[in-house]
Amino acid sequence: SSSSPSSLESDYTKSSSTVILRSDRIRTLRQKCQHKLGMDMFHKIHNYLSEARFGEEVVPEEIIVGNLRQWVPDLVSECFLVDQLIYLEKQELLARSAAEGIMCD
């Protein structure tokens, strides 16, 4: 099936809007997490959760929660905002990789 130039342009515009919205959401969520946890703890938790979720070995949820409770007993719920941030960042990375792959074809 052939796409008209206007439908391709429309697809690109929708895609661009999605990327911009996701980038804004990532930036806002990152700032919120940094504010609530402090920069040092934010980086510690972000690195830990990134590795626990997407590293070589998947870490069981109960171990993740146990570690978070040790580090920030009163802020475990904020840690799940960091979790959400990591998933959004992963989506953005995958979307960019896909877009670059399309552009290279």
N, C-alpha and C positions, 0 to 999 in steps of 0.2 A: 504494500500500500504506500502511496506517495503522500507526503505531507505538504501542504501549501506553506509558503513562507510565513504567512500570518499565523498559522497554527504552531509552527516552530518557534516563532517569536513569542507567542503566548506561553508556550511550554517553558521557554527560557525565562520569561518574566516571572512565572509562578515559581520556578526553581530558584531564581535569584532572591525572591521575597522570602522563601523558606529558609535559605541560607542566612539572610540578614536577620530574620526573626530568631533563628537558633543562636546566632552569634550574640545578639542582644541578650537573649535569655541566659546564655552561658556567662556573659560578662556580669550581669546582674546577680545571678546565683553565686558566682565566685566571690563577688564583693560581700554579699550577705554572709557567706560561710566564713570568709576571712574576718569580718567584723565580729561575728559571734564566737569564733574559736580562737582568734588571735593568729597572726601570721605563722608563727613557729608550729603551733598545734595543727593549723590548717594544712601546712605542707606535710607534716608527719602523717596525718590521717589520709590526705589525698594520695600520698605515695603508697601507704599501706593498703588502702582499699583498691587502688589501681592494680597493685601486684596480686592482691587476694582475689580480685575478680577476673583479671585477664592475664595473670602470670602463667608460668609453666604448670604449677599445681593449683587447682582450685581449692580454696580454703573453705571448710564447712561453716555455715552461717553461725552456729553456736560459738565457734572459736572466734569468729570476727566480732560478734557482739561482746563476748567476754573480754577481748583485748580493748575494745572501745570503752567498755565500762571501767577498765583499769585506768585508762588514760584520762577520760573525761566523764566521770560518773554522772554528773548533772547535765551533760550535753549530748547524750547518746542520740537523741532525736535529731540534733543538728548534724551529726555524722551522716545521717541518711540523706541530708541535703547534699553533702559531699558526694555520696553514692550517686545521687541523681545527676549531679554535675559531671561526674566521670562518664556516665552513660551518654549524656548529651555531647560531651567532648568526643567520645568514641563514634557516635553517629556522625558528627561533623567531619571527623577524620575519614570515615568510610565514604561519606558523600563527596568529599573533595577528591579522594582517590578515584572514585567512580567517574567524576566529572573530568578529571585529568586523563583517565583512560579513554573516555569518549572523545576528548579533544585531540588525542594522539592518533586516533584511528583514521 
